C-alpha cells in the first residue's frame, strides 16, 4: 500500500521488482512461522491433530497479515520521522498487498473450516466481531487493488491519498475485532496475574502481539502528524 507522501525529493514508489515481491512473501511467511511457534510456546501444540494445526495456523496467518500491513502503513511515517533513504521503504507496497490477501485465508478458514470451534451461532451472537473482520478484509483488498499506477492516474493524487489513509481506520477495526470485542483483555489480566507461576504460559497471549503492533503503527502516525505540524509552523 504505497503512499504518495514521501519527503520532498524522494521518488514515488509505485512499481516494484520481482525480487521485492518475493522478499515480501518470504517475510510474510517468516511472520507466519514465528507466530506458529509463538503459540506453541504458549502450550498450543499444532502437531497434535489437523484441528489443532488449522486453529493455530489460522491465528498465525491473521497476525502475520497484521505485521505485514502494519509495516506498510508505518513505513511512510518512519521514512519522514527518521529521514530514511527512499530505498528503505521499497517493501511497503508489496508487503501491504501480500498482507491484505493474507487476511483472505484467515477469514475463509474461520468461517468454513473451524465449525467445531466457531459455529454459526458463535458468529451470529458476536456479529460486531464478524462484521468488523469482513469489513477489514474488504477494505484492505480494495486498498490493495488501488496500489497500482493506474489507480493514481485515474483517481488523482488527492483522492488516491485519501483512500490510502483509510488503512489506519481499517487497522483500528482490526484492533477492535481481534482484541477489544472478543474479550481478550481478560486473558491479558489473567496472564499478567500469573507471571512466575509454573502453570502460566511463558509468553503473553497472541492478541498482545496484535495490539502492540497496531498501537505502534497508530502511534507513529500520530507522531508523524505532530512533527509535520511543527515543521509547518512559521
C-alpha positions in Angstrom: 0.0 0.0 0.0 2.1 2.8 -1.3 1.6 6.4 -0.4 2.5 9.5 -2.3 3.6 11.2 0.8 7.4 10.8 1.0 9.7 13.8 1.9 10.4 16.2 -0.9 12.8 14.9 -3.5 12.0 11.2 -2.8 10.8 9.1 -5.8 7.2 7.8 -5.9 7.5 4.0 -5.4 4.5 2.6 -7.4 6.4 -0.2 -9.1 8.5 -3.0 -7.6 10.9 -5.6 -8.9 10.1 -9.3 -8.8 12.6 -9.9 -6.0 10.9 -7.3 -3.8 7.6 -9.2 -4.2 9.4 -12.4 -3.4 11.0 -10.9 -0.4 7.7 -9.6 0.8 6.2 -13.1 0.5 9.2 -14.5 2.3 8.9 -12.0 5.2 5.2 -12.7 5.5 6.0 -16.4 5.7 8.5 -15.7 8.4 5.9 -13.8 10.4 3.6 -16.7 10.0 6.1 -19.3 11.1 7.1 -17.1 14.1 3.5 -16.9 15.3 3.1 -20.7 14.8 6.0 -21.2 17.2 4.8 -18.4 19.4 1.5 -20.3 20.0 3.5 -23.5 20.7 5.4 -21.6 23.3 2.0 -20.8 24.8 1.2 -24.5 25.0 -0.8 -25.0 21.8 1.0 -27.8 20.0 -0.2 -27.6 16.4 1.2 -31.0 15.7 -1.4 -32.8 17.9 -4.1 -33.0 15.2 -5.3 -31.5 12.0 -7.8 -29.4 14.0 -5.0 -28.1 16.2 -3.0 -27.1 13.1 -5.9 -25.4 11.4 -6.8 -23.4 14.6 -3.2 -22.3 15.3 -2.3 -21.7 11.7 -5.4 -19.6 11.2 -4.5 -17.4 14.1 -0.9 -17.2 12.9 -2.0 -16.1 9.4 -4.2 -13.4 10.8 -1.4 -12.0 13.0 1.2 -12.3 10.1 -1.2 -10.1 8.0 -1.3 -7.5 10.8 2.5 -7.4 10.8 2.7 -7.0 7.0 0.0 -4.4 6.8 1.4 -2.6 9.8 4.8 -2.2 8.2 3.2 -1.0 5.1 1.3 1.7 7.0 4.2 2.7 9.3 6.8 2.8 6.6 5.9 6.3 5.4 5.9 7.7 8.9 9.2 6.1 9.7 10.6 7.5 6.5 9.6 11.0 7.3 10.5 10.9 11.0 13.9 9.3 10.6 14.7 10.7 7.1 15.4 7.2 5.8 16.5 6.8 2.2 13.7 6.1 -0.2 15.1 2.6 -0.9 14.4 1.7 2.7 10.7 1.7 2.2 10.5 -0.1 -1.2 8.8 -3.1 0.5 5.9 -1.2 1.9 3.7 -1.7 -1.2 4.4 -5.4 -1.8 4.1 -6.1 2.0 0.8 -4.2 2.1 -0.6 -6.2 -0.8 0.6 -9.5 0.5 -0.8 -8.7 3.9 -4.2 -7.8 2.5 -4.5 -11.0 0.6 -3.2 -12.9 3.7 -6.4 -11.9 5.5 -8.5 -13.8 3.0 -7.5 -17.4 4.1 -7.9 -16.3 7.7 -11.5 -15.3 7.1 -12.3 -18.3 4.9 -10.8 -20.8 7.4 -12.6 -19.1 10.3 -16.0 -19.2 8.5 -15.8 -22.6 6.8 -13.3 -24.9 8.4 -13.5 -24.2 12.1 -17.1 -25.2 12.7 -16.2 -27.3 15.7 -14.8 -24.2 17.3 -16.8 -21.3 15.8 -20.2 -22.4 14.6 -22.9 -20.2 13.1 -24.3 -19.4 16.5 -20.9 -18.0 17.5 -20.7 -15.7 14.5 -24.3 -14.5 14.8 -24.0 -14.0 18.6 -20.9 -11.9 18.0 -22.0 -10.2 14.9 -20.0 -7.0 15.5 -16.7 -9.0 15.6 -17.7 -10.8 12.4 -18.8 -7.7 10.6 -15.6 -5.8 11.5 -13.4 -8.7 10.3 -15.2 -8.9 7.0 -15.2 -5.1 6.6 -11.5 -5.0 7.2 -10.9 -7.8 4.7 -13.0 -5.9 2.0 -11.3 -2.6 2.8 -7.7 -3.9 2.6 -8.4 -5.8 -0.6 -9.8 -2.6 -2.0 -6.6 -0.7 -1.0 -4.5 -3.4 -2.5 -6.4 -3.1 -5.8 -5.7 0.7 -5.7 -1.9 0.2 -5.1 -1.1 0.3 -8.8 -0.2 3.2 -11.1 -3.5 3.1 -13.0 -5.4 3.9 -9.7 -3.3 7.0 -9.0 -3.7 8.2 -12.6 -7.5 7.6 -12.6 -8.3 9.0 -9.1 -5.8 11.8 -9.0 -3.4 12.4 -6.1 -5.8 13.8 -3.6 -8.5 11.1 -3.8 -5.9 8.3 -4.1 -4.1 9.5 -0.9 -7.5 9.9 0.9 -8.3 6.3 0.1 -4.9 5.1 1.2 -5.3 6.9 4.5 -8.4 4.8 5.3 -5.9 2.0 6.0 -5.5 3.5 9.5 -9.2 3.2 10.1 -9.2 -0.3 8.9 -6.3 -1.4 11.2 -8.2 0.2 14.1 -11.1 -2.0 13.1 -8.8 -5.0 13.2 -7.8 -3.9 16.8 -11.5 -3.9 17.8 -12.1 -7.2 16.0 -9.1 -9.1 17.4 -8.7 -7.5 20.9 -11.5 -5.4 22.3 -14.8 -7.1 21.2 -13.5 -10.6 21.7 -12.8 -10.2 25.4 -9.0 -10.7 25.1 -8.3 -8.1 27.7 -9.5 -10.5 30.4 -6.9 -13.0 29.1 -4.2 -10.4 29.4 -5.1 -9.7 33.0 -5.1 -13.4 33.8 -1.6 -13.9 32.2 0.0 -11.0 33.9 -1.6 -12.0 37.2 0.0 -15.5 36.9 3.5 -14.3 35.8 6.1 -16.6 37.5 3.7 -19.4 38.2 4.6 -22.8 36.6 1.1 -23.2 35.1 1.3 -19.9 33.2 2.5 -19.7 29.6 6.0 -18.2 29.1 4.7 -15.5 26.7 1.6 -13.4 26.7 -1.5 -14.1 24.5 -1.1 -13.6 20.8 -3.6 -10.7 21.0 -1.0 -8.8 22.9 1.3 -9.0 19.9 -1.5 -7.7 17.6 -2.3 -4.9 20.0 1.4 -3.8 20.3 1.8 -3.8 16.5 -1.3 -1.8 15.8 -0.7 0.7 18.6 2.8 1.2 17.4 1.5 1.9 13.9 -1.1 4.4 15.1 1.5 6.0 17.5 3.9 6.6 14.6 1.2 8.1 12.6 0.3 10.5 15.4 4.0 11.4 15.9 4.4 12.0 12.2 1.3 14.3 12.2 2.7 16.3 15.2 6.1 16.5 13.6 4.6 17.7 10.3 2.5 20.4 12.1 5.6 21.6 13.9 7.6 21.8 10.6 4.8 23.9 9.0 4.8 26.4 11.8 6.2 29.8 10.8 
